Amino acid sequence: MNIINFILIFIVPLIATSLIIWRFYLEPKITMFDDDKRVNNFRNMDRVFPSKIIYRSTKPYNFQENLYDLNTSYQFQGETRTMKDFLQRTGNTGFLIVKNDVIVYEKYSQGYTKNDKKTSWSVAKSFISALIGIAINDGYIHSIDDSITKYMPELKASGYNNVPIKHILQMSSGINFSEAYEDDNSDINKLLYKLFLYMRPMEKVILNYPAKEPSGNYFEYISLNTQILGLLLRRVTGQDIVSYLEKKLWQPMGAESDAYWLTDNYGTEVTFCGMNCTLRDYAKFALVYLHNGYFNGQQIIPKSWVKESTIPDTPHLQPGATDQLYFKWGYQYHWWIPEGSNGDYCATGAWGQYI
């Protein structure tokens, strides 16, 4: 075989394969947060990562509309500012207000439309909280006071050994895990590298983190906790996350559009950030909670779970007790409670997503 034939048979296909892998697999992930790509990526995450579809309801709930102009102003640092200026200044892509179950304001920017499926980042964590409550009601989980290792004995060799499910929901697991997004060497970034650059399966990369301190005493927000809860749901229900969510939440609440959840390369949902849906369907999820779990003519989430999930019940979770993630909000079961709130609570994501 002469050198030209060798190049044609082996080298050229190798180069072509490498270019394809770079163009369609690696480049979208590495450049996902680039300023000129981020907005488009956040509405097309299924082009960046593997995903599973959550199918729309067979009986969709259609919002009534009574739209009006948003002329609201507010005071900030001695200045009067308008809501419209705020949305423009913050690079907002979608903003929706529902009052008395009626859409009164709906605005999309930067090329987004009401049909686009917007990524949630950590808003997804609140969906997992809802599914935990539903799974308890369905009898799959006896109590959140149970140890996680009662259901997942493979965690006994890790820092999660004998940690109650409740402490994991409260981000008080005591696990040694760094959530520093800006640090390339943090545990959260290393986890993502393992999943999507080295293509390792989720179950193999999250089971051996050690404890830093006893659980239940200190709040530390770490996405690993939500991933463990996602694996718990898969284990006890015998279903993947999208199937259980579709059956127990998406169908009964009347979701009007398909959604999708991001996965690793082997089909396991990335439960700490992977939900993607339209703004209107995020709003339906919000209304389920606003109405104490009852929406679209049925009790979807137990009323007791909604209340228990959104009222901090220990001193270290009260608003003002922690200064993590740049603000001193309180926390309970994957829901945030603002300072000075009177029953208010919200779901938040790293790039300005809020319910």
Backbone hydrogen bonds in HBPLUS format (Angstrom, degrees):
<---DONOR---> <-ACCEPTOR-->    atom                        ^
c    i                          cat <-CA-CA->   ^        H-A-AA   ^      H-
h    n   atom  resd res      DA  || num        DHA   H-A  angle D-A-AA Bond
n    s   type  num  typ     dist DA aas  dist angle  dist       angle   num
A0006-PHE N   A0002-ASN O   3.08 MM   4  6.36 158.4  2.13 152.2 158.9     1
A0007-ILE N   A0003-ILE O   3.01 MM   4  6.21 158.9  2.05 145.7 150.7     2
A0008-LEU N   A0004-ILE O   2.98 MM   4  6.22 162.6  2.01 151.0 155.8     3
A0009-ILE N   A0005-ASN O   2.85 MM   4  5.96 157.3  1.91 152.0 157.9     4
A0010-PHE N   A0006-PHE O   2.88 MM   4  5.78 163.8  1.91 150.8 155.5     5
A0012-VAL N   A0007-ILE O   2.89 MM   5  6.05 165.3  1.91 173.2 168.8     6
A0014-LEU N   A0010-PHE O   3.19 MM   4  6.21 151.2  2.28 139.3 147.7     7
A0015-ILE N   A0011-ILE O   2.92 MM   4  6.18 160.1  1.96 156.9 161.8     8
A0016-ALA N   A0012-VAL O   2.90 MM   4  6.12 164.0  1.93 155.2 160.0     9
A0017-THR N   A0013-PRO O   2.83 MM   4  5.98 160.4  1.87 148.2 153.3    10
A0018-SER N   A0014-LEU O   2.97 MM   4  6.14 158.6  2.02 145.9 152.0    11
A0019-LEU N   A0015-ILE O   2.94 MM   4  6.18 156.3  1.99 151.0 157.2    12
A0020-ILE N   A0016-ALA O   3.02 MM   4  6.27 154.5  2.09 147.2 154.0    13
A0021-ILE N   A0017-THR O   2.94 MM   4  6.20 163.6  1.97 152.9 157.1    14
A0022-TRP N   A0018-SER O   2.95 MM   4  6.15 160.1  1.99 147.5 153.2    15
A0023-ARG N   A0019-LEU O   2.84 MM   4  5.96 169.0  1.85 150.4 153.9    16
A0024-PHE N   A0020-ILE O   2.95 MM   4  5.92 171.6  1.96 154.5 156.9    17
A0025-TYR N   A0021-ILE O   2.93 MM   4  5.25 140.6  2.09 133.3 141.4    18
A0026-LEU N   A0021-ILE O   3.03 MM   5  6.40 161.1  2.06 149.6 155.7    19
A0027-GLU N   A0022-TRP O   2.71 MM   5  5.45 165.0  1.74 152.8 156.6    20
A0029-LYS N   A0026-LEU O   3.09 MM   3  5.46 126.5  2.39 108.4 121.8    21
A0030-ILE N   A0026-LEU O   2.96 MM   4  6.15 168.0  1.98 164.3 168.2    22
A0031-THR N   A0027-GLU O   2.95 MM   4  5.89 159.3  1.99 157.3 161.4    23
A0032-MET N   A0029-LYS O   3.39 MM   3  5.07 166.9  2.41 100.3 102.6    24
A0034-ASP N   A0031-THR O   3.08 MM   3  5.30 164.3  2.11 112.4 117.3    25
A0037-LYS N   A0034-ASP O   2.91 MM   3  5.28 159.9  1.95 116.2 122.9    26
A0038-ARG N   A0034-ASP O   2.81 MM   4  5.59 147.5  1.92 173.0 175.8    27
A0041-ASN N   A0037-LYS O   2.89 MM   4  6.01 160.7  1.93 159.4 165.9    28
A0042-PHE N   A0038-ARG O   2.92 MM   4  6.05 157.5  1.98 157.9 162.3    29
A0043-ARG N   A0040-ASN O   3.25 MM   3  5.60 155.0  2.32 106.0 113.3    30
A0044-ASN N   A0041-ASN O   2.94 MM   3  4.95 157.7  1.99 105.8 113.0    31
A0119-THR N   A0042-PHE O   3.00 MM  77  5.48 150.5  2.09 159.1 167.8    32
A0047-ARG N   A0044-ASN O   2.91 MM   3  5.60 163.2  1.94 120.1 125.7    33
A0048-VAL N   A0045-MET O   3.03 MM   3  5.02 145.9  2.15  98.2 108.6    34
A0049-PHE N   A0045-MET O   2.92 MM   4  6.11 162.0  1.95 160.4 163.6    35
A0263-THR N   A0050-PRO O   2.95 MM 213  5.40 158.9  1.99 126.2 127.7    36
A0052-LYS N   A0261-TRP O   2.89 MM 209  5.38 147.9  1.99 142.5 152.1    37
A0261-TRP N   A0052-LYS O   2.86 MM 209  5.38 152.8  1.94 150.0 157.7    38
A0054-ILE N   A0259-ALA O   2.75 MM 205  4.88 171.7  1.76 131.4 131.1    39
A0259-ALA N   A0054-ILE O   2.79 MM 205  4.88 164.2  1.81 147.7 153.2    40
A0057-SER N   A0255-ALA O   2.90 MM 198  5.13 154.1  1.97 136.8 145.5    41
A0061-TYR N   A0254-GLY O   2.79 MM 193  4.45 167.4  1.81 115.9 118.5    42
A0103-ILE N   A0064-GLN O   2.97 MM  39  6.30 159.0  2.01 162.4 155.6    43
A0066-ASN N   A0103-ILE O   2.86 MM  37  6.11 167.2  1.87 165.5 164.4    44
A0068-TYR N   A0104-VAL O   3.02 MM  36  6.01 149.2  2.12 160.7 153.3    45
A0083-MET N   A0072-THR O   2.90 MM  11  5.66 156.9  1.96 161.1 157.4    46
A0074-TYR N   A0081-ARG O   2.72 MM   7  5.38 150.3  1.81 153.8 164.0    47
A0081-ARG N   A0074-TYR O   2.76 MM   7  5.38 170.8  1.77 164.4 167.2    48
A0076-PHE N   A0079-GLU O   2.82 MM   3  5.24 156.1  1.87 148.0 156.3    49
A0079-GLU N   A0076-PHE O   2.99 MM   3  5.24 159.2  2.03 110.9 117.7    50
A0086-PHE N   A0082-THR O   3.06 MM   4  6.35 153.4  2.13 143.7 151.5    51
A0087-LEU N   A0083-MET O   2.94 MM   4  6.25 159.0  1.98 155.1 159.1    52
A0088-GLN N   A0084-LYS O   3.10 MM   4  6.34 157.1  2.16 147.0 152.9    53
A0089-ARG N   A0085-ASP O   2.79 MM   4  5.90 164.5  1.81 154.1 159.0    54
A0090-THR N   A0086-PHE O   3.02 MM   4  6.07 151.3  2.10 148.9 154.9    55
A0092-ASN N   A0087-LEU O   3.00 MM   5  5.14 157.4  2.05 164.1 164.1    56
A0091-GLY N   A0088-GLN O   3.27 MM   3  5.37 163.0  2.30 104.8 109.7    57
A0109-SER N   A0093-THR O   3.09 MM  16  4.60 161.2  2.13 113.9 116.5    58
A0095-PHE N   A0107-LYS O   2.88 MM  12  5.28 149.7  1.97 153.6 160.8    59
A0107-LYS N   A0095-PHE O   2.92 MM  12  5.28 158.6  1.96 151.6 158.6    60
A0097-ILE N   A0105-TYR O   2.86 MM   8  5.06 161.8  1.89 144.0 146.3    61
A0104-VAL N   A0097-ILE O   2.98 MM   7  5.82 161.4  2.02 151.4 157.5    62
A0099-LYS N   A0102-VAL O   2.84 MM   3  5.28 160.8  1.88 155.1 151.3    63
A0102-VAL N   A0099-LYS O   2.98 MM   3  5.28 156.8  2.04 110.1 117.6    64
A0112-TYR N   A0109-SER O   3.09 MM   3  5.49 167.6  2.11 117.1 120.3    65
A0116-ASP N   A0113-THR O   3.18 MM   3  5.51 159.6  2.22 109.9 115.9    66
A0118-LYS N   A0277-CYS O   2.74 MM 159  5.43 146.3  1.85 138.8 132.5    67
A0277-CYS N   A0118-LYS O   3.34 MM 159  5.43 150.3  2.43 136.6 132.0    68
A0120-SER N   A0275-MET O   3.03 MM 155  5.60 140.9  2.19 177.4 169.7    69
A0123-VAL N   A0120-SER O   3.23 MM   3  5.13 166.0  2.25 123.7 121.5    70
A0124-ALA N   A0121-TRP O   3.10 MM   3  6.15 165.8  2.12 130.8 133.2    71
A0125-LYS N   A0122-SER O   2.96 MM   3  5.37 149.5  2.06 109.1 117.1    72
A0126-SER N   A0123-VAL O   3.07 MM   3  5.73 140.6  2.23 116.2 124.5    73
A0127-PHE N   A0124-ALA O   3.01 MM   3  5.19 128.9  2.28 101.2 115.0    74
A0128-ILE N   A0124-ALA O   3.20 MM   4  6.65 151.6  2.28 150.0 157.6    75
A0129-SER N   A0125-LYS O   3.05 MM   4  6.42 150.2  2.14 143.8 152.2    76
A0130-ALA N   A0126-SER O   3.08 MM   4  6.35 154.7  2.15 140.9 146.7    77
A0131-LEU N   A0127-PHE O   3.03 MM   4  6.38 155.7  2.09 147.9 154.3    78
A0132-ILE N   A0128-ILE O   2.95 MM   4  6.25 146.1  2.07 148.1 157.4    79
A0133-GLY N   A0129-SER O   3.15 MM   4  6.50 159.9  2.19 151.9 155.9    80
A0134-ILE N   A0130-ALA O   3.00 MM   4  6.33 154.6  2.07 148.5 156.0    81
A0135-ALA N   A0131-LEU O   2.83 MM   4  5.96 155.8  1.89 144.9 151.7    82
A0136-ILE N   A0132-ILE O   2.99 MM   4  6.27 148.5  2.09 148.3 156.2    83
A0137-ASN N   A0133-GLY O   3.10 MM   4  6.35 159.8  2.14 143.3 148.7    84
A0138-ASP N   A0134-ILE O   2.84 MM   4  6.11 139.5  2.00 144.6 156.8    85
A0140-TYR N   A0135-ALA O   2.91 MM   5  5.30 142.3  2.06 165.2 161.3    86
A0139-GLY N   A0136-ILE O   3.03 MM   3  5.13 154.8  2.09 103.1 111.1    87
A0146-ASP N   A0143-SER O   3.11 MM   3  5.46 161.8  2.15 106.5 112.1    88
A0166-LYS N   A0144-ILE O   2.78 MM  22  4.93 142.5  1.91 154.3 143.1    89
A0165-ILE N   A0146-ASP O   2.91 MM  19  6.12 155.1  1.98 172.4 168.1    90
A0150-LYS N   A0147-SER O   3.04 MM   3  5.42 160.5  2.08 109.8 116.1    91
A0148-ILE N   A0163-VAL O   2.90 MM  15  6.00 163.5  1.93 158.0 155.7    92
A0151-TYR N   A0148-ILE O   3.17 MM   3  5.77 144.2  2.30 111.1 118.8    93
A0152-MET N   A0148-ILE O   2.94 MM   4  6.06 144.0  2.07 140.6 151.7    94
A0155-LEU N   A0152-MET O   3.02 MM   3  5.97 171.4  2.02 131.0 133.3    95
A0156-LYS N   A0153-PRO O   3.07 MM   3  5.58 168.1  2.08 120.8 122.5    96
A0158-SER N   A0155-LEU O   2.95 MM   3  5.27 162.8  1.98 115.6 120.6    97
A0161-ASN N   A0158-SER O   3.30 MM   3  5.93 164.9  2.32 118.6 119.9    98
A0159-GLY N   A0209-TYR O   2.81 MM  50  5.97 169.5  1.82 152.1 149.8    99
A0163-VAL N   A0160-TYR O   3.03 MM   3  5.23 168.1  2.04 130.9 128.5   100
A0167-HIS N   A0164-PRO O   3.12 MM   3  5.47 123.4  2.46 104.6 116.7   101
A0168-ILE N   A0165-ILE O   3.07 MM   3  5.16 124.0  2.40  98.4 112.9   102
A0169-LEU N   A0165-ILE O   2.99 MM   4  6.34 157.8  2.04 155.4 161.6   103
A0170-GLN N   A0166-LYS O   2.99 MM   4  6.22 142.4  2.14 144.5 155.3   104
A0172-SER N   A0167-HIS O   2.81 MM   5  4.94 165.8  1.83 167.7 163.1   105
A0171-MET N   A0168-ILE O   3.19 MM   3  5.16 163.3  2.22 108.8 110.4   106
A0220-GLU N   A0171-MET O   2.84 MM  49  5.61 171.6  1.84 170.3 173.2   107
A0216-GLY N   A0172-SER O   2.72 MM  44  5.06 165.9  1.74 154.0 159.0   108
A0212-LYS N   A0174-GLY O   2.59 MM  38  5.48 177.2  1.59 166.7 167.7   109
A0213-GLU N   A0174-GLY O   3.21 MM  39  4.85 153.6  2.28 133.9 136.9   110
A0176-ASN N   A0210-PRO O   2.87 MM  34  5.75 179.2  1.87 155.5 155.3   111
A0188-ILE N   A0178-SER O   3.06 MM  10  6.34 144.3  2.19 167.5 178.4   112
A0183-ASP N   A0180-ALA O   3.15 MM   3  5.51 157.7  2.20 111.0 117.8   113
A0186-SER N   A0183-ASP O   3.02 MM   3  5.32 168.2  2.04 117.7 118.9   114
A0190-LYS N   A0186-SER O   2.93 MM   4  6.18 160.6  1.97 154.3 160.6   115
A0191-LEU N   A0187-ASP O   2.86 MM   4  5.96 150.3  1.95 144.5 152.4   116
A0192-LEU N   A0188-ILE O   3.20 MM   4  6.47 154.6  2.26 140.5 146.1   117
A0193-TYR N   A0189-ASN O   2.94 MM   4  6.23 155.4  2.00 148.8 155.8   118
A0194-LYS N   A0190-LYS O   2.96 MM   4  6.19 163.2  1.99 150.0 153.8   119
A0195-LEU N   A0191-LEU O   3.05 MM   4  6.30 152.8  2.13 145.4 152.8   120
A0196-PHE N   A0192-LEU O   2.95 MM   4  6.03 171.3  1.96 156.6 158.1   121
A0197-LEU N   A0193-TYR O   2.83 MM   4  5.00 152.2  1.91 134.7 142.0   122
A0198-TYR N   A0193-TYR O   3.01 MM   5  6.41 155.7  2.07 157.7 161.3   123
A0200-ARG N   A0194-LYS O   2.86 MM   6  5.70 169.2  1.87 154.3 156.0   124
A0204-LYS N   A0201-PRO O   3.02 MM   3  5.56 146.5  2.14 113.6 123.2   125
A0205-VAL N   A0202-MET O   3.07 MM   3  5.51 152.4  2.15 113.9 121.8   126
A0225-ASN N   A0222-ILE O   3.24 MM   3  6.01 145.8  2.37 115.8 121.7   127
A0226-THR N   A0223-SER O   3.04 MM   3  5.45 120.7  2.40 107.7 120.8   128
A0227-GLN N   A0223-SER O   3.19 MM   4  6.58 153.7  2.26 151.3 159.2   129
A0228-ILE N   A0224-LEU O   2.98 MM   4  6.28 153.8  2.05 153.4 160.0   130
A0229-LEU N   A0225-ASN O   3.06 MM   4  6.41 153.3  2.13 144.8 152.2   131
A0230-GLY N   A0226-THR O   2.89 MM   4  6.17 146.3  2.00 143.3 152.7   132
A0231-LEU N   A0227-GLN O   3.02 MM   4  6.35 154.8  2.09 147.6 153.3   133
A0232-LEU N   A0228-ILE O   2.90 MM   4  6.19 147.0  2.01 143.7 153.9   134
A0233-LEU N   A0229-LEU O   2.97 MM   4  6.26 156.4  2.02 147.6 152.4   135
A0234-ARG N   A0230-GLY O   3.07 MM   4  6.38 160.7  2.10 148.0 153.0   136
A0235-ARG N   A0231-LEU O   2.91 MM   4  6.07 152.5  1.99 143.9 151.7   137
A0236-VAL N   A0232-LEU O   2.92 MM   4  6.16 172.5  1.92 163.6 163.0   138
A0237-THR N   A0233-LEU O   3.04 MM   4  5.88 162.0  2.08 148.5 153.7   139
A0238-GLY N   A0234-ARG O   3.11 MM   4  5.56 136.6  2.30 128.5 138.0   140
A0244-TYR N   A0240-ASP O   3.19 MM   4  6.46 167.1  2.21 157.2 160.4   141
A0245-LEU N   A0241-ILE O   2.84 MM   4  5.96 165.0  1.86 157.6 162.6   142
A0246-GLU N   A0242-VAL O   2.88 MM   4  5.84 158.3  1.93 140.7 147.3   143
A0247-LYS N   A0243-SER O   3.08 MM   4  6.20 161.3  2.12 144.8 149.4   144
A0248-LYS N   A0244-TYR O   2.93 MM   4  5.93 163.8  1.95 149.8 154.7   145
A0249-LEU N   A0245-LEU O   2.80 MM   4  5.24 148.6  1.90 142.5 147.6   146
A0250-TRP N   A0245-LEU O   2.91 MM   5  6.14 161.6  1.94 144.4 150.5   147
A0251-GLN N   A0246-GLU O   2.90 MM   5  5.73 154.5  1.96 150.4 153.5   148
A0253-MET N   A0249-LEU O   3.02 MM   4  5.88 155.9  2.08 148.7 155.0   149
A0255-ALA N   A0250-TRP O   3.14 MM   5  5.42 169.7  2.15 166.4 165.3   150
A0254-GLY N   A0251-GLN O   3.13 MM   3  5.40 153.2  2.21 108.7 116.9   151
A0260-TYR N   A0276-ASN O   3.04 MM  16  5.39 156.9  2.10 149.5 155.6   152
A0276-ASN N   A0260-TYR O   2.93 MM  16  5.39 129.2  2.19 158.2 173.3   153
A0262-LEU N   A0274-GLY O   2.91 MM  12  4.57 153.1  1.98 120.0 127.2   154
A0270-VAL N   A0262-LEU O   2.91 MM   8  5.83 167.8  1.92 139.8 141.6   155
A0264-ASP N   A0268-THR O   2.85 MM   4  5.50 147.7  1.96 143.3 151.1   156
A0267-GLY N   A0264-ASP O   3.41 MM   3  5.64 171.0  2.42 113.6 112.5   157
A0273-CYS N   A0270-VAL O   3.40 MM   3  6.26 171.8  2.41 121.1 123.4   158
A0274-GLY N   A0270-VAL O   3.07 MM   4  5.38 135.2  2.28 164.1 174.8   159
A0282-TYR N   A0278-THR O   3.05 MM   4  6.44 149.4  2.15 148.2 157.3   160
A0283-ALA N   A0279-LEU O   2.97 MM   4  6.24 150.4  2.06 143.6 152.0   161
A0284-LYS N   A0280-ARG O   3.06 MM   4  6.42 142.0  2.21 135.9 145.6   162
A0285-PHE N   A0281-ASP O   3.15 MM   4  6.42 157.8  2.20 144.1 148.7   163
A0286-ALA N   A0282-TYR O   3.01 MM   4  6.38 152.1  2.09 145.9 154.1   164
A0287-LEU N   A0283-ALA O   2.92 MM   4  6.24 150.9  2.01 147.3 155.0   165
A0288-VAL N   A0284-LYS O   2.96 MM   4  6.31 145.3  2.08 148.7 158.0   166
A0289-TYR N   A0285-PHE O   3.39 MM   4  6.79 155.0  2.46 145.5 150.0   167
A0290-LEU N   A0286-ALA O   2.85 MM   4  6.14 158.6  1.90 148.8 156.1   168
A0291-HIS N   A0287-LEU O   2.95 MM   4  5.97 151.6  2.03 145.8 150.6   169
A0293-GLY N   A0288-VAL O   2.59 MM   5  4.78 142.2  1.73 157.6 160.5   170
A0292-ASN N   A0289-TYR O   2.97 MM   3  5.00 144.8  2.09 119.3 115.3   171
A0294-TYR N   A0291-HIS O   3.07 MM   3  5.36 166.4  2.09 114.6 118.1   172
A0300-ILE N   A0293-GLY O   2.72 MM   7  5.45 149.4  1.81 161.1 160.7   173
A0301-ILE N   A0293-GLY O   3.20 MM   8  4.38 161.9  2.23 119.9 125.5   174
A0295-PHE N   A0298-GLN O   2.95 MM   3  5.62 156.7  2.00 161.3 156.6   175
A0298-GLN N   A0295-PHE O   3.22 MM   3  5.62 154.2  2.29 109.7 116.7   176
A0305-TRP N   A0302-PRO O   2.98 MM   3  5.25 126.1  2.27 102.7 116.7   177
A0306-VAL N   A0302-PRO O   3.19 MM   4  6.63 155.1  2.26 155.0 161.4   178
A0307-LYS N   A0303-LYS O   3.23 MM   4  6.54 165.8  2.25 154.7 157.3   179
A0308-GLU N   A0304-SER O   2.92 MM   4  6.04 166.1  1.94 146.8 151.5   180
A0309-SER N   A0305-TRP O   2.81 MM   4  5.77 148.1  1.91 147.3 155.3   181
A0310-THR N   A0307-LYS O   3.28 MM   3  5.55 147.4  2.39 105.3 113.7   182
A0333-TYR N   A0309-SER O   3.10 MM  24  4.74 160.7  2.14 130.2 135.3   183
A0317-LEU N   A0314-THR O   3.12 MM   3  5.65 162.9  2.15 118.8 124.2   184
A0318-GLN N   A0315-PRO O   3.29 MM   3  5.50 169.7  2.30 111.8 114.9   185
A0331-TYR N   A0317-LEU O   2.96 MM  14  5.26 152.3  2.03 144.9 150.0   186
A0321-ALA N   A0318-GLN O   2.97 MM   3  5.48 159.9  2.01 141.5 142.9   187
A0320-GLY N   A0328-LYS O   2.71 MM   8  4.68 143.4  1.84 133.6 144.4   188
A0327-PHE N   A0324-GLN O   3.46 MM   3  6.20 172.3  2.47 122.5 122.9   189
A0330-GLY N   A0337-ILE O   2.66 MM   7  4.63 158.6  1.70 157.0 150.2   190
A0337-ILE N   A0330-GLY O   2.91 MM   7  4.63 162.1  1.94 119.0 119.5   191
A0332-GLN N   A0335-TRP O   3.13 MM   3  5.66 144.5  2.26 154.5 161.8   192
A0336-TRP N   A0346-CYS O   2.88 MM  10  5.26 167.5  1.90 167.7 163.9   193
A0346-CYS N   A0336-TRP O   2.84 MM  10  5.26 151.7  1.92 144.0 151.8   194
A0341-SER N   A0338-PRO O   3.35 MM   3  5.49 144.6  2.49 128.9 123.9   195
A0355-ILE N   A0347-ALA O   2.99 MM   8  5.13 151.1  2.08 143.3 146.0   196
A0349-GLY N   A0353-GLN O   2.76 MM   4  4.62 136.1  1.95 140.8 139.9   197
A0352-GLY N   A0349-GLY O   3.28 MM   3  5.74 136.2  2.48 128.8 123.0   198
